Amino acid sequence: MKIPELLAPAGNFSKMKTAFHFGADAVYLGLKHFSLRNFAGNFSLEELEEAIRFAHNLDKKVYITLNMIPLSSDIKELSSILPAISKMEPDGVIVADPGVIALLRREAPNLKLHLSTQANTLNSESVSFWGDAGVKRIVLARELSVDQISDLVSKSKIELEVFIHGALCISYSGRCFLSLYMSGRDANRGECSQSCRWQYRVLEEAERKGEYFPIEEDDNGSYIFNSKDLCALPLLPELVSSGVHSLKIEGRMKSLHYVGITTDVYRRGLDILLNEGKAAFRMAVPQLIRELSRVSNRGFTTNFLKGKPQVDSYNFDECAVSNPYAFLGEIVEKNNGHILLHLKNTLRPGETIELCDRGFLREEVRVVSVMDTDENTLDFGRSGTIVRLNGNFQAGIGGLARK
Ligand code: SF4
């Protein structure tokens, strides 16, 4: 059985380190100004160089997202940074625009082109068209079933990648003007305000002016466009058998906790499949899904992977994101008898917390006392500070804490 690459989002440097720590084979990340997640943090050119060096030292891969739909002025700016990017030798660049593809082929021919899901590739003719155009990998549109994906893989001469987890659009793989129309923020330039998740109350048919069809379902109104999140975990065996090259987790704007735990769960699922087989994997699915629901989510759907999404793929009642655990911080040092925790939240003595580390390690800990790094006892640990917890913990550096 050939296990596909596990590809995780890296909104910034520390999320990249966490993704690799928890088992990602590769990350995708954005350059400031040029990716479709303009609010994700993203990397400067200097940070990008460091990130690629860091990843390659671990024998991991970095793909750069250059998938905005650019104006002529953007093309000029992009052209000016291409020599620098080219020299860094990233493992791929994710593009969506034919002009950018032409530019990169001309000015940076050593860069391996990955076609973004924004190109909506759904059929083998498109796959071979883009292959002939110099594209080495296609991130398939999300509107495909596992059978259709298998069929495309069997006919494709280039690598194919599929999304397995994360937020979904109600538009065709992100091609949407709802956000631009409602809030002036252009989803095609990385600024989506998620207007599809807002509350909509009435529907008017064009020919029946002033005649409103109520679509309200209860006092909360109705969220007619509000898709649940993609979760392909139960379909991992079928996706692995399809021969697809890469499995992608969405979420460059999501937290360190999301990146670490989601990567850990899918790595665990793939390891079970490889080492223990499908029956053991099926047994593990409920536990793995439980763990996925401990990080921010809107409920789960397999979307198009099992055919046309059914009515239960949407959350019509509310757009609330479930986030049952508060992220506490990251373990930055471990010694005999203590760990240092970089806090992202308040920590008080007496609280029960959970330490999470790669390999699906979960460790419940009752905090007896919180100390600063000079071992002075604190009333509580403040977000942003580094605190010491005494004890012999299994989790190590790079592990995460939550409560
Ligand atoms: S508004 Fe919704 S459908 Fe449109 S791009 Fe944003 S998330 Fe996707």
Residues whose N, C-alpha, C, O or C-beta is under 5 A from the ligand:
A	BS01	SF4	L168 C169 I170 S171 G174 C176 L178 S179 A187 C192 Q194 S195 C196
